[in-house]
Amino acid sequence: MEGCGSYRAGEVAAKAVEAWIEARALQPGVAQKLCAKPRSLRAIAQTLLWSLARATSGVARSRRERRAEDGDELGKREGTSVARGLAWRWARGVSRVVLWGVSWGVSGALAGAMVAGCLAPAGAQEAAVAEAGAQDACIPGPNALGVSRTVELDASSGPRFGTPYKEQDILADGEVVLTFDDGPLRAYTRHVLDALQAHCTKATFFLVGRMAVTDPEMVREYARLGHTVGIHTWSHQNLHRLTPLRARREIELGFSAVQQALGKPVAPFFRFPYLADTPSMTLHLQERHIAIFSIDVDSKDYRTRNPEAVHRKVMTDLARAKKGIILFHDIQPSTARALPGLLADLKAKGYRIVHLQPKAGATTMAEFDATAQQELERRQAMAASQPLSRRAFTWPVTGVHAEPAVARERVRSTPRHGQRYPKPDWFSNAARW
């Protein structure tokens, strides 16, 4: 909008429009509607300027006419009345044309400045409007869980949260943090988000990179509704079974992929698949200023399709722990069905939701950003060629990258003697689990 004037000029113009609207007692919200209609803004600007031009023209015209009459009288006395009269009439016509042209030109510039005042800086204004719209649409009622408080976490030291670590205790008794792993999967994630929105509450979602680039629109929906987006690796492999180099790639490609899908920096929050942390990757994450999250209460939603079982398990464990980080999976139908009743029960029993937000966004590495961008573009091209692919429970691709979209996370126990380990690829084992 630099061509339409500075932001300050646009702000002044927008205030002029507001004053013009208030002077005519228009309904509230008209200014916001006009901001979306540059042609209407131009009409307002032209009206303002044309009124000024007419007033100015009227004063100038009265002066010119008096001078013309004086010139006619003088011409009659000196024998040059025709020439003097025509000269004054010509000057009057030219001035009118010039005023008319200037008013149109300036009105266009002023309308542009008004648009700048409405939209500049465009990115920040659109983000603010989207965020405000999402928050305004959610007004907590008396039975809504809401958010008790928001905690801003500094991840620069690589802190670790959850029962196994016992390093950070940010929750008081009765406080819980809702977390969801493995998404997005539109068929169930949509229901999870709707349940959270119905209670005006927030959660932290740890996304799998492959799932994120499959449905970037759903990734942006997390953020639009005010939830925190963290990372759960690229393909949900057990990092215990990978070399440090491959494990590092799993982590970094996950961050790059989710950030590419989201379109802005993600939270520097990470959760190990299967909660299987390793010393080398813990050190790597701390050097990268990324917080590590474990859990306090496990819903075990991947073991059942019964929502009542999920509900009962969470409330029983929470009554014992009295507080903590709860683990769900927004790719599980049991969680999608259990969540509305579970949130209502949390409210009825007096539990309070704590929302975690980062002090600063995560940084990514250029080498993995390029790979993630290529993968995102490949998935987008594939989705364009197969418009019905989102309705399937598997992502229909060819080659070695084929992956089921619905996968159940489960910590594998140590196999008995003679029993083979399953393949480390999470997606390859999803159908078996």
matplotlib code that plots the C-alpha trace (Angstrom):
import matplotlib.pyplot as plt

x = [0.0, 3.0, 1.6, -1.5, 0.3, 1.7, -0.1, -0.5, -2.2, -4.5, -5.3, -6.3, -8.4, -10.1, -10.9, -12.4, -14.6, -15.6, -16.5, -18.5, -20.4, -21.1, -22.3, -25.0, -25.9, -25.2, -25.5, -22.4, -20.2, -20.7, -17.1, -15.9, -18.1, -16.9, -13.3, -14.0, -15.5, -12.9, -15.4, -17.6, -14.7, -13.9, -17.5, -17.3, -13.9, -15.3, -18.3, -16.2, -13.8, -16.5, -18.4, -15.2, -14.6, -18.1, -17.7, -14.3, -15.7, -18.7, -16.4, -14.1, -17.0, -18.6, -15.3, -14.8, -18.3, -17.9, -14.6, -16.2, -19.0, -16.4, -14.5, -17.6, -18.3, -14.7, -14.8, -17.9, -16.1, -12.9, -14.3, -12.9, -15.9, -16.2, -12.6, -12.5, -15.8, -14.8, -11.4, -13.2, -15.7, -12.9, -10.9, -14.0, -14.7, -11.1, -11.0, -14.1, -12.6, -9.4, -11.3, -13.4, -10.3, -8.4, -11.3, -11.5, -7.8, -7.5, -10.6, -9.0, -5.8, -7.8, -9.8, -6.6, -5.3, -8.6, -8.0, -4.5, -5.9, -8.3, -5.8, -2.2, -0.2, -2.1, -0.7, -1.0, -4.5, -5.8, -4.3, -5.8, -9.2, -9.1, -8.0, -10.5, -13.2, -12.4, -12.3, -15.4, -17.3, -16.5, -18.2, -18.0, -21.3, -21.9, -21.3, -18.2, -14.8, -13.0, -9.3, -8.3, -5.0, -2.4, 1.3, 4.0, 6.9, 10.5, 12.0, 15.5, 16.9, 15.2, 13.0, 11.2, 7.6, 5.6, 5.7, 8.9, 11.0, 9.6, 11.8, 9.1, 6.0, 3.8, 0.4, -1.5, -3.9, -7.0, -5.2, -4.9, -3.3, -5.0, -2.7, -3.4, -0.9, -0.6, -2.9, -4.4, -6.9, -9.9, -12.5, -11.9, -9.8, -12.8, -14.9, -12.2, -11.9, -15.6, -15.8, -13.0, -14.6, -18.0, -16.3, -14.1, -11.0, -7.6, -5.1, -1.7, -1.5, 1.7, 1.5, 3.2, 4.9, 3.6, 0.0, 0.5, 1.6, -1.3, -3.8, -2.2, -5.7, -6.4, -3.1, -3.9, -7.3, -5.6, -3.8, -6.9, -8.8, -6.0, -4.5, -0.8, 0.9, 3.9, 5.8, 5.7, 8.5, 8.1, 6.8, 6.3, 9.2, 10.6, 13.8, 15.3, 15.6, 17.2, 20.8, 21.3, 21.6, 18.3, 16.6, 17.8, 16.3, 13.0, 12.9, 14.0, 12.0, 9.0, 9.5, 10.1, 7.1, 4.6, 5.9, 5.5, 2.0, 1.2, 2.7, 4.4, 6.8, 5.4, 5.9, 9.2, 7.4, 8.2, 7.0, 8.8, 6.8, 5.9, 7.3, 10.6, 13.2, 16.9, 19.9, 21.4, 18.1, 17.3, 20.7, 20.0, 16.6, 18.0, 20.7, 18.0, 16.1, 13.1, 10.9, 10.2, 6.8, 5.9, 2.5, 0.9, -2.4, -2.8, -6.2, -5.2, -7.7, -5.8, -6.8, -10.6, -13.3, -15.5, -15.8, -17.0, -13.8, -11.7, -13.8, -13.6, -9.9, -9.0, -11.2, -10.0, -6.3, -6.9, -8.6, -5.5, -3.0, -5.1, -3.4, -1.4, -0.8, -3.4, -2.6, -5.2, -4.9, -7.1, -6.9, -8.8, -12.6, -12.9, -11.5, -13.6, -16.8, -15.7, -14.4, -17.8, -18.9, -15.4, -15.0, -18.4, -17.3, -14.1, -16.1, -18.6, -15.7, -14.0, -10.9, -9.3, -7.7, -4.2, -3.2, 0.5, 2.0, 5.7, 7.6, 9.1, 8.6, 10.8, 13.5, 14.0, 17.0, 17.2, 18.3, 15.1, 12.9, 13.7, 12.7, 9.5, 8.5, 9.0, 6.9, 4.2, 4.1, 4.0, 1.1, -0.8, -0.4, -1.6, -4.6, -5.5, -5.4, -7.4, -10.0, -11.8, -8.6, -9.5, -12.7, -10.7, -9.1, -5.8, -3.8, -3.7, -0.2, 2.1, 5.7, 7.5, 5.8, 2.4, 1.0, -2.3, -3.8, -5.4, -2.7, -2.8, 0.1, 1.0, 4.2, 5.5, 6.5, 9.7, 9.0, 9.3, 12.3, 12.1, 9.5, 10.6, 10.4, 7.9, 9.2, 10.2, 8.1, 4.9, 2.8, 3.9, 2.5, -0.7, -2.9, -1.5, -2.2]
y = [0.0, 2.3, 3.8, 4.9, 6.9, 6.2, 4.3, 7.4, 9.2, 6.2, 6.2, 9.9, 9.2, 6.3, 8.6, 11.1, 8.3, 7.4, 11.0, 11.2, 8.0, 9.2, 12.6, 10.7, 8.4, 5.2, 1.8, 0.5, -1.7, 0.1, 1.3, -2.3, -3.3, -0.3, -1.3, -4.4, -2.2, 0.1, 1.4, 2.6, 4.2, 6.0, 7.2, 8.6, 10.3, 11.8, 13.1, 14.7, 16.2, 17.2, 19.0, 20.9, 21.5, 22.9, 25.2, 26.4, 26.6, 28.7, 31.2, 31.4, 31.6, 34.5, 36.3, 35.6, 36.6, 39.9, 40.4, 39.4, 41.9, 44.5, 43.5, 43.8, 47.3, 48.2, 46.7, 48.7, 51.8, 50.9, 49.1, 45.7, 44.1, 41.1, 40.0, 40.6, 38.8, 35.8, 35.6, 35.6, 32.9, 30.7, 31.0, 30.1, 27.0, 25.8, 26.2, 24.1, 21.3, 21.4, 21.3, 18.4, 16.4, 17.2, 16.1, 12.8, 12.2, 13.2, 11.2, 8.1, 8.7, 9.4, 6.2, 4.3, 5.9, 4.9, 1.3, 1.6, 2.7, -0.2, -2.9, -1.7, -3.3, -5.9, -9.1, -8.0, -6.5, -9.7, -11.9, -9.6, -9.7, -13.5, -14.0, -11.6, -13.3, -16.7, -15.4, -13.3, -16.3, -18.2, -16.6, -18.9, -19.7, -20.8, -24.4, -23.9, -25.1, -22.1, -21.4, -20.7, -19.2, -19.1, -19.9, -18.5, -20.9, -20.0, -22.9, -21.5, -23.9, -27.0, -27.6, -30.9, -31.3, -34.3, -37.0, -38.9, -35.8, -34.0, -31.0, -28.4, -28.1, -25.4, -26.8, -26.5, -29.1, -29.2, -27.8, -29.8, -29.3, -30.9, -32.3, -34.2, -36.2, -37.5, -35.2, -33.8, -36.3, -34.3, -36.9, -36.8, -33.6, -31.5, -33.1, -32.5, -28.9, -28.4, -29.9, -27.6, -24.6, -25.4, -25.0, -22.1, -23.9, -24.4, -27.3, -28.1, -30.3, -32.2, -32.9, -35.5, -33.9, -36.3, -35.7, -31.9, -31.7, -33.9, -31.4, -27.9, -26.3, -28.3, -27.3, -23.6, -24.3, -25.3, -21.9, -20.0, -21.2, -20.2, -23.6, -24.2, -26.3, -28.4, -31.2, -35.1, -35.9, -36.3, -39.9, -41.1, -43.5, -44.8, -42.8, -45.5, -47.7, -45.1, -43.9, -40.4, -39.0, -40.5, -39.5, -35.9, -35.9, -37.2, -34.3, -31.5, -32.5, -32.7, -29.1, -27.9, -29.8, -28.5, -24.9, -25.1, -26.3, -23.7, -20.8, -19.3, -20.5, -23.3, -23.5, -24.9, -27.8, -31.5, -34.9, -38.1, -40.8, -43.5, -41.2, -42.9, -40.2, -40.8, -39.0, -37.9, -36.4, -34.8, -33.0, -32.1, -30.6, -28.7, -27.2, -26.2, -24.5, -26.8, -27.8, -31.6, -32.7, -36.1, -36.8, -37.3, -38.9, -41.3, -41.7, -44.9, -44.0, -46.1, -49.3, -48.9, -47.4, -47.0, -43.3, -44.3, -46.3, -43.2, -41.0, -43.3, -43.9, -40.2, -39.2, -42.1, -41.4, -37.6, -38.2, -40.0, -37.5, -34.4, -32.5, -33.0, -33.1, -35.4, -37.3, -37.8, -38.5, -36.4, -39.2, -41.6, -41.9, -42.8, -39.4, -37.5, -39.1, -38.9, -35.3, -33.4, -35.4, -35.5, -31.7, -31.3, -33.7, -31.8, -28.6, -30.3, -31.7, -28.3, -28.9, -25.9, -25.7, -24.2, -23.2, -23.4, -20.9, -20.3, -17.1, -17.3, -19.4, -22.3, -22.0, -24.5, -25.6, -24.6, -28.0, -29.6, -26.6, -27.3, -31.0, -30.1, -27.6, -30.2, -32.7, -30.1, -29.2, -32.9, -33.5, -30.5, -31.6, -35.0, -33.6, -31.5, -34.5, -36.7, -34.4, -37.2, -38.4, -36.6, -38.7, -41.9, -43.3, -43.8, -41.3, -42.8, -42.4, -44.5, -45.5, -45.8, -42.8, -44.5, -44.1, -44.7, -41.6, -43.3, -44.8, -45.9, -45.0, -47.8, -48.4, -51.8, -54.2, -56.2, -59.2, -62.8, -64.9, -65.8, -63.1, -60.5, -56.8, -54.9, -52.6, -49.2, -47.4, -46.3, -46.1, -49.6, -51.1, -49.1, -51.6, -54.4, -52.5]
z = [0.0, -0.2, -3.4, -1.6, 1.0, 4.4, 7.1, 9.1, 6.2, 5.8, 9.5, 9.3, 6.2, 7.9, 10.9, 8.5, 7.1, 10.7, 11.4, 8.1, 9.1, 12.6, 11.3, 9.3, 12.2, 10.2, 11.9, 13.8, 11.8, 8.5, 8.6, 8.8, 5.8, 3.8, 4.5, 2.4, -0.5, -2.0, -4.5, -1.6, 0.0, -3.2, -3.4, 0.2, -0.6, -3.7, -1.9, 0.7, -1.8, -4.3, -1.5, -0.8, -4.5, -5.0, -2.1, -3.3, -6.9, -5.7, -3.9, -6.9, -9.3, -7.5, -7.6, -11.3, -12.2, -10.4, -12.2, -15.5, -15.0, -14.1, -17.2, -19.3, -17.9, -18.5, -22.0, -22.8, -21.7, -23.5, -26.5, -25.6, -23.8, -26.1, -25.7, -22.0, -21.5, -23.5, -21.7, -18.3, -19.4, -20.8, -17.6, -15.6, -17.7, -17.5, -13.8, -13.4, -15.5, -13.6, -10.2, -11.4, -12.6, -9.5, -7.3, -9.1, -8.9, -5.2, -4.3, -5.8, -3.8, -0.6, -1.2, -1.6, 1.7, 3.3, 2.2, 3.5, 6.8, 6.8, 5.7, 6.4, 7.6, 5.6, 7.2, 10.8, 10.2, 8.6, 11.3, 14.0, 12.4, 12.0, 15.5, 16.9, 14.9, 16.2, 19.8, 19.5, 18.2, 21.4, 24.4, 27.4, 29.0, 32.6, 31.7, 29.5, 30.7, 29.3, 30.0, 33.6, 32.8, 30.1, 30.8, 28.5, 28.5, 27.7, 25.8, 25.5, 28.1, 26.7, 29.7, 30.1, 31.4, 32.6, 35.3, 34.0, 34.3, 37.4, 36.4, 35.9, 38.0, 36.5, 37.6, 40.8, 42.0, 39.9, 36.8, 33.6, 30.2, 27.2, 24.5, 21.3, 19.2, 15.7, 13.8, 11.7, 10.5, 9.3, 9.9, 13.7, 14.2, 13.1, 15.9, 18.4, 17.5, 17.6, 21.1, 22.3, 20.7, 22.3, 25.7, 24.6, 25.8, 24.3, 23.8, 22.5, 19.4, 18.6, 14.8, 12.7, 9.7, 7.1, 8.3, 8.3, 4.7, 3.7, 5.1, 5.6, 5.8, 8.9, 10.4, 9.9, 11.6, 14.8, 14.9, 13.8, 16.8, 19.2, 19.9, 20.2, 17.5, 18.5, 16.8, 17.0, 14.4, 10.6, 10.5, 14.1, 14.2, 17.4, 17.8, 20.0, 16.9, 14.7, 14.4, 15.8, 12.3, 11.2, 14.5, 14.0, 10.5, 11.9, 14.3, 12.1, 9.1, 11.3, 12.4, 8.8, 7.5, 10.1, 9.7, 5.9, 6.4, 9.0, 7.2, 10.2, 13.1, 15.2, 19.0, 20.1, 21.8, 21.1, 22.2, 21.5, 19.7, 22.1, 24.8, 24.0, 24.5, 23.9, 25.6, 22.3, 20.9, 24.3, 24.1, 20.5, 21.4, 24.3, 22.1, 19.6, 22.5, 22.3, 25.2, 25.6, 26.8, 28.3, 30.0, 33.4, 32.4, 29.4, 27.8, 26.1, 23.4, 20.8, 22.6, 22.3, 20.1, 23.2, 24.2, 27.6, 28.3, 27.3, 29.6, 32.5, 32.2, 32.1, 35.0, 37.2, 36.6, 37.0, 40.3, 41.5, 40.1, 40.9, 38.1, 35.0, 31.2, 29.6, 26.4, 23.7, 19.9, 17.6, 15.0, 17.2, 16.9, 20.6, 21.6, 19.1, 20.5, 24.2, 24.3, 24.6, 27.6, 29.1, 28.9, 30.6, 33.4, 33.9, 34.4, 36.7, 38.9, 39.1, 37.0, 35.4, 31.9, 31.6, 28.1, 27.2, 24.8, 23.7, 24.5, 21.0, 17.9, 16.8, 14.2, 11.4, 9.4, 5.7, 4.5, 5.9, 4.8, 1.2, 1.6, 3.4, 0.7, -2.0, -0.1, 0.5, -3.2, -4.1, -1.8, -3.1, -6.7, -5.7, -3.9, -6.9, -9.2, -6.7, -5.2, -3.3, -1.5, 1.7, 2.1, 2.3, 5.4, 3.6, 1.6, -1.9, -3.1, -5.2, -4.4, -1.2, 0.4, 0.7, 4.2, 6.0, 7.4, 10.4, 12.6, 16.1, 18.4, 20.8, 22.8, 21.8, 24.6, 24.5, 22.3, 23.6, 22.6, 18.9, 18.1, 15.6, 16.2, 14.1, 11.4, 12.9, 10.3, 12.2, 9.0, 7.9, 11.1, 11.4, 9.7, 12.0, 15.2]

ax = plt.figure().add_subplot(projection="3d")
ax.plot(x, y, z, "-o")
ax.set_aspect("equal")
plt.show()
